[in-house]
Amino acid sequence: MEVQTIGRVRHKNLVSLLGYCSEGACRMLVYQYMENSNLDKWLHHDDSEISPLTWDIRMRILLGTAKG
């Protein structure tokens, strides 16, 4: 099952999957709490509180995650 595989993934740039629920039509994933808002805001929003990540920073995160 994909959820079990995702649950075993550990990396400093990824939040951990703590658990899941699959009952009837209900599906839920429970992830580790992440401070500093959410990834969507860091990637797509340019406001006074959060500036989007530059492409250079995104590539460094991507390459670091791929290398493990």
C-alpha positions in Angstrom: 0.0 0.0 0.0 1.3 3.5 -0.9 0.5 4.9 2.5 2.8 2.5 4.2 5.7 3.3 1.9 5.1 7.1 2.4 5.1 6.4 6.2 8.6 5.0 6.0 10.1 8.0 4.1 12.5 10.1 6.3 14.2 13.2 5.1 15.0 16.6 6.7 13.1 18.5 4.0 9.9 16.4 4.3 7.3 16.1 7.0 6.6 12.6 8.3 3.4 10.8 7.8 2.2 9.9 11.3 -0.9 7.9 10.4 -3.9 7.5 8.2 -7.6 6.6 8.3 -9.4 4.7 5.6 -13.0 3.9 6.7 -15.7 3.8 4.1 -15.6 6.9 2.0 -13.5 8.7 4.6 -9.7 9.1 3.8 -7.4 11.1 6.0 -3.6 11.5 6.2 -2.0 12.8 9.4 1.3 14.5 9.0 3.9 15.9 11.4 3.2 19.5 12.4 5.2 22.0 10.3 5.9 25.5 11.6 6.1 28.6 9.4 2.8 28.2 7.5 2.5 25.7 4.6 4.4 24.9 1.4 1.8 26.5 -0.8 2.4 29.9 0.7 6.2 29.6 0.4 5.9 28.6 -3.2 3.1 30.8 -4.6 2.4 33.9 -2.4 4.2 37.1 -2.2 2.9 39.1 0.7 4.5 41.0 3.6 4.8 38.0 5.8 6.1 35.3 3.4 8.2 35.7 0.2 8.1 32.9 -2.3 11.2 30.6 -2.4 13.5 31.5 -5.3 14.1 29.0 -8.0 17.7 28.5 -6.7 16.4 27.6 -3.3 13.7 25.3 -4.8 16.4 23.5 -6.8 18.7 23.0 -3.8 15.8 21.6 -1.8 14.8 19.3 -4.8 18.4 18.0 -5.3 18.9 17.5 -1.6 15.7 15.5 -1.3 16.6 13.4 -4.4 20.0 12.6 -3.0 18.6 11.6 0.4 
